[in-house]
Amino acid sequence: MMTTNEQNKCAHLPCRCLVQAGDKYCSQACKEAGSEDVEIACQCGHGGCPLTA
């Protein structure tokens, strides 16, 4: 039996992180981000997502 570690991009648009299959966001920051305003930067704090404004 083969298992796959399928990864998808975080659902927060400016985020570059990958998440495991079944997860939608890489962090609570991304989950809460963009709920009211459009954001152009990611503040998840992970190395691949520098805070850029």
C-alpha positions as CSV (number, residue, x, y, z in Angstrom):
1,M,0.0,0.0,0.0
2,M,1.4,3.4,-1.0
3,T,0.9,6.5,1.0
4,T,1.3,10.0,-0.4
5,N,2.3,13.1,1.4
6,E,0.4,15.4,-0.9
7,Q,1.0,19.1,-0.2
8,N,-1.0,22.1,-1.2
9,K,-0.5,25.8,-0.9
10,C,-1.8,27.7,2.1
11,A,-5.3,29.2,1.3
12,H,-4.1,32.7,2.4
13,L,-3.3,34.2,-1.0
14,P,-0.1,36.0,-0.2
15,C,1.3,33.0,1.7
16,R,3.9,30.8,0.1
17,C,3.8,27.9,2.6
18,L,2.7,24.4,1.8
19,V,0.3,22.5,3.9
20,Q,-0.5,18.8,4.2
21,A,-3.5,17.4,2.5
22,G,-6.6,18.1,4.5
23,D,-5.2,21.3,6.0
24,K,-6.2,24.6,4.5
25,Y,-3.8,27.1,6.3
26,C,-0.2,26.8,7.6
27,S,-0.9,28.8,10.8
28,Q,-3.5,30.5,12.9
29,A,-2.2,33.9,11.5
30,C,-3.1,32.8,8.0
31,K,-6.5,31.4,9.1
32,E,-7.4,34.7,10.6
33,A,-5.8,36.9,7.9
34,G,-7.9,38.5,5.2
35,S,-11.2,37.9,6.9
36,E,-12.1,41.6,6.5
37,D,-9.5,43.3,4.4
38,V,-7.4,42.3,1.4
39,E,-3.8,41.7,2.4
40,I,-0.8,41.9,0.2
41,A,1.7,40.5,2.7
42,C,1.9,37.3,4.7
43,Q,2.6,37.5,8.5
44,C,2.7,33.8,9.3
45,G,6.3,34.1,10.4
46,H,7.6,31.2,8.4
47,G,10.9,31.6,6.7
48,G,9.6,31.3,3.1
49,C,7.1,34.1,3.7
50,P,8.9,37.4,4.5
51,L,6.7,40.2,5.6
52,T,6.6,42.6,2.7
53,A,4.5,45.6,2.5
